[in-house]
Amino acid sequence: SQQGEEDPQALSIQEGENATMNCSYKTSINNLQWYRQNSGRGLVHLILIRSNEREKHSGRLRVTLDTSKKSSSLLITASRAADTASYFCATDDGNNRLAFGKGNQVVVIP
Amino acid sequence: EPEVTQTPSHQVTQMGQEVILRCVPISNHLYFYWYRQILGQKVEFLVSFYNNEISEKSEIFDDQFSVERPDGSNFTLKIRSTKLEDSAMYFCASSVYEQFFGPGTRLTVL
């Protein structure tokens, strides 16, 4: 089955800096979704990008998708302390079952 | 804003006991899901449910597990005879397209 894999695993940045994390997967997808998880809490849906899309924006988030390389990136611009969380990519192969990566831990230092 | 809710937030049970985890999906959503996250591991798909029947299930979802939509609003996951390795955070999700997750139920099997 598909596996989203994020890279890097942990990122520590200063408030105001940009944070970029990457995700790779192995097979064809219908869409790719990014989620945020604060420690011990639920998964918050951030953004969905379809396989025929290359880039998508939502507020301070920018997601890219390169289906030829089977990879996606999530950029958080002008980071805030409240952005401290784990970020997961999840792939949907069209069967509505999401395959999650291991997650990136992002720490934004005030 | 509508959200997925789950009860209880934390369930402690003895090995071999039956547990029922409850979820109220977002009201106009058509697809419902259960995922689990063992501490420190990836979020894993368990089962998806559409039109009152299971549409997909993973290899984790064996005969010990069952799902039900007993009325128009609730969606439940039953584990018949819990094992130590069932200890995890269980997330319910619902979708029209993007999957929206509930806050999770932390299940601890002693």
Interface residues (C-beta under 8 A of the other chain):
Chain A: Q33 Y35 R41 G42 L43 V44 H45 L48 F88 A90 N95 N96 R97 L98 A99 F100 G101 K102 G103
Chain B: Y31 Y33 Y35 K42 V43 E44 F45 S48 Y50 S55 E56 S58 F91 A93 S95 Y97 E98 Q99 F100 F101 G102 P103 G104
